[in-house]
Amino acid sequence: VQLVESGGGLVQPGGSLRLSCAASGLVFSTYGMSWVRQAPGKGLEWVSRINSGGGTTTYADSVKGRFTISRDNAKNTLYLQMNSLEPEDTAVYYCTTTGGTFRGQGTQVTVSS
């Protein structure tokens, strides 16, 4: 199983980024998926999850209204659209199967002026 995140980078406060997670080696369409993040010096924080079909999404209060999770099962890809980014969103972002059995290597998001 491979989960490969991409799309991170340096962005100014108020800016946007879209993260992608390309999945292989599993039947992607049967897994609920999540995004989690780890800020410097802190533990893992759950950000958002989406069910296997994509019809149900949930968000942490800290990102609700700013982030949107989605998936394309035909492309085996998970997305996280991040708008109105804040310095507090700086972290390494990981995609995981919900429950954490599989996790990618992460992509760095830095929000700074």
Contacts in CASP RR format, 6 or more apart in sequence:
PFRMAT RR
TARGET T0000
AUTHOR 0000-0000-0000
METHOD contacts of the structure
MODEL  1
VQLVESGGGLVQPGGSLRLSCAASGLVFSTYGMSWVRQAPGKGLEWVSRI
NSGGGTTTYADSVKGRFTISRDNAKNTLYLQMNSLEPEDTAVYYCTTTGG
TFRGQGTQVTVSS
1 23 0 8 1.000
1 24 0 8 1.000
1 25 0 8 1.000
1 26 0 8 1.000
1 102 0 8 1.000
2 22 0 8 1.000
2 23 0 8 1.000
2 24 0 8 1.000
2 25 0 8 1.000
2 104 0 8 1.000
3 21 0 8 1.000
3 22 0 8 1.000
3 23 0 8 1.000
3 95 0 8 1.000
3 96 0 8 1.000
3 97 0 8 1.000
3 102 0 8 1.000
3 103 0 8 1.000
3 104 0 8 1.000
4 21 0 8 1.000
4 22 0 8 1.000
4 23 0 8 1.000
4 24 0 8 1.000
4 104 0 8 1.000
4 105 0 8 1.000
5 19 0 8 1.000
5 20 0 8 1.000
5 21 0 8 1.000
5 93 0 8 1.000
5 94 0 8 1.000
5 95 0 8 1.000
5 104 0 8 1.000
5 105 0 8 1.000
5 106 0 8 1.000
5 107 0 8 1.000
6 19 0 8 1.000
6 20 0 8 1.000
6 21 0 8 1.000
6 22 0 8 1.000
6 107 0 8 1.000
7 17 0 8 1.000
7 18 0 8 1.000
7 19 0 8 1.000
7 20 0 8 1.000
7 107 0 8 1.000
8 17 0 8 1.000
8 19 0 8 1.000
8 93 0 8 1.000
8 107 0 8 1.000
8 108 0 8 1.000
8 109 0 8 1.000
9 17 0 8 1.000
9 107 0 8 1.000
9 108 0 8 1.000
9 109 0 8 1.000
9 110 0 8 1.000
10 110 0 8 1.000
10 112 0 8 1.000
11 17 0 8 1.000
11 85 0 8 1.000
11 109 0 8 1.000
11 110 0 8 1.000
11 111 0 8 1.000
12 111 0 8 1.000
12 112 0 8 1.000
12 113 0 8 1.000
13 85 0 8 1.000
13 86 0 8 1.000
13 87 0 8 1.000
13 111 0 8 1.000
13 112 0 8 1.000
13 113 0 8 1.000
14 83 0 8 1.000
14 84 0 8 1.000
14 85 0 8 1.000
14 86 0 8 1.000
14 111 0 8 1.000
15 83 0 8 1.000
15 84 0 8 1.000
15 85 0 8 1.000
15 111 0 8 1.000
16 81 0 8 1.000
16 82 0 8 1.000
16 83 0 8 1.000
16 84 0 8 1.000
16 85 0 8 1.000
17 82 0 8 1.000
17 85 0 8 1.000
17 109 0 8 1.000
18 79 0 8 1.000
18 80 0 8 1.000
18 81 0 8 1.000
18 82 0 8 1.000
19 35 0 8 1.000
19 79 0 8 1.000
19 80 0 8 1.000
19 82 0 8 1.000
19 93 0 8 1.000
19 95 0 8 1.000
19 107 0 8 1.000
19 109 0 8 1.000
20 77 0 8 1.000
20 78 0 8 1.000
20 79 0 8 1.000
21 33 0 8 1.000
21 35 0 8 1.000
21 77 0 8 1.000
21 78 0 8 1.000
21 79 0 8 1.000
21 80 0 8 1.000
21 95 0 8 1.000
21 104 0 8 1.000
22 76 0 8 1.000
22 77 0 8 1.000
23 76 0 8 1.000
23 77 0 8 1.000
23 78 0 8 1.000
23 95 0 8 1.000
24 76 0 8 1.000
26 97 0 8 1.000
26 102 0 8 1.000
28 73 0 8 1.000
28 76 0 8 1.000
29 52 0 8 1.000
29 53 0 8 1.000
29 73 0 8 1.000
30 52 0 8 1.000
31 52 0 8 1.000
31 97 0 8 1.000
31 98 0 8 1.000
32 49 0 8 1.000
32 50 0 8 1.000
32 51 0 8 1.000
32 52 0 8 1.000
32 53 0 8 1.000
32 97 0 8 1.000
32 98 0 8 1.000
33 49 0 8 1.000
33 50 0 8 1.000
33 69 0 8 1.000
33 71 0 8 1.000
33 78 0 8 1.000
33 95 0 8 1.000
33 96 0 8 1.000
33 97 0 8 1.000
33 98 0 8 1.000
34 46 0 8 1.000
34 47 0 8 1.000
34 48 0 8 1.000
34 49 0 8 1.000
34 50 0 8 1.000
34 95 0 8 1.000
34 96 0 8 1.000
34 97 0 8 1.000
34 98 0 8 1.000
34 99 0 8 1.000
34 100 0 8 1.000
35 47 0 8 1.000
35 48 0 8 1.000
35 49 0 8 1.000
35 69 0 8 1.000
35 78 0 8 1.000
35 80 0 8 1.000
35 93 0 8 1.000
35 94 0 8 1.000
35 95 0 8 1.000
35 96 0 8 1.000
36 44 0 8 1.000
36 45 0 8 1.000
36 46 0 8 1.000
36 47 0 8 1.000
36 93 0 8 1.000
36 94 0 8 1.000
36 96 0 8 1.000
36 103 0 8 1.000
37 44 0 8 1.000
37 45 0 8 1.000
37 47 0 8 1.000
37 89 0 8 1.000
37 91 0 8 1.000
37 92 0 8 1.000
37 93 0 8 1.000
37 94 0 8 1.000
37 109 0 8 1.000
38 44 0 8 1.000
38 45 0 8 1.000
38 91 0 8 1.000
38 92 0 8 1.000
38 94 0 8 1.000
39 45 0 8 1.000
39 88 0 8 1.000
39 90 0 8 1.000
39 91 0 8 1.000
40 90 0 8 1.000
40 91 0 8 1.000
42 91 0 8 1.000
44 94 0 8 1.000
45 60 0 8 1.000
45 62 0 8 1.000
45 91 0 8 1.000
46 60 0 8 1.000
47 59 0 8 1.000
47 60 0 8 1.000
47 63 0 8 1.000
47 67 0 8 1.000
47 80 0 8 1.000
47 93 0 8 1.000
48 57 0 8 1.000
48 58 0 8 1.000
48 59 0 8 1.000
48 60 0 8 1.000
48 63 0 8 1.000
48 67 0 8 1.000
48 69 0 8 1.000
48 80 0 8 1.000
49 57 0 8 1.000
49 58 0 8 1.000
49 69 0 8 1.000
49 98 0 8 1.000
50 56 0 8 1.000
50 57 0 8 1.000
50 69 0 8 1.000
50 70 0 8 1.000
50 71 0 8 1.000
50 78 0 8 1.000
51 57 0 8 1.000
53 71 0 8 1.000
53 73 0 8 1.000
54 70 0 8 1.000
54 71 0 8 1.000
54 73 0 8 1.000
57 68 0 8 1.000
57 69 0 8 1.000
57 70 0 8 1.000
59 65 0 8 1.000
59 67 0 8 1.000
59 69 0 8 1.000
62 88 0 8 1.000
63 82 0 8 1.000
63 89 0 8 1.000
66 82 0 8 1.000
66 83 0 8 1.000
66 84 0 8 1.000
66 85 0 8 1.000
67 80 0 8 1.000
67 81 0 8 1.000
67 82 0 8 1.000
67 83 0 8 1.000
68 80 0 8 1.000
68 81 0 8 1.000
68 83 0 8 1.000
69 78 0 8 1.000
69 79 0 8 1.000
69 80 0 8 1.000
69 81 0 8 1.000
70 78 0 8 1.000
70 79 0 8 1.000
70 81 0 8 1.000
71 77 0 8 1.000
71 78 0 8 1.000
71 79 0 8 1.000
72 79 0 8 1.000
78 95 0 8 1.000
80 93 0 8 1.000
80 95 0 8 1.000
82 89 0 8 1.000
82 109 0 8 1.000
85 109 0 8 1.000
85 111 0 8 1.000
86 111 0 8 1.000
87 111 0 8 1.000
87 112 0 8 1.000
88 111 0 8 1.000
89 109 0 8 1.000
89 111 0 8 1.000
90 109 0 8 1.000
90 110 0 8 1.000
90 111 0 8 1.000
90 112 0 8 1.000
91 108 0 8 1.000
91 109 0 8 1.000
92 106 0 8 1.000
92 107 0 8 1.000
92 108 0 8 1.000
92 109 0 8 1.000
93 106 0 8 1.000
93 107 0 8 1.000
93 108 0 8 1.000
93 109 0 8 1.000
94 103 0 8 1.000
94 104 0 8 1.000
94 105 0 8 1.000
94 106 0 8 1.000
95 103 0 8 1.000
95 104 0 8 1.000
95 106 0 8 1.000
96 102 0 8 1.000
96 103 0 8 1.000
96 104 0 8 1.000
97 103 0 8 1.000
END
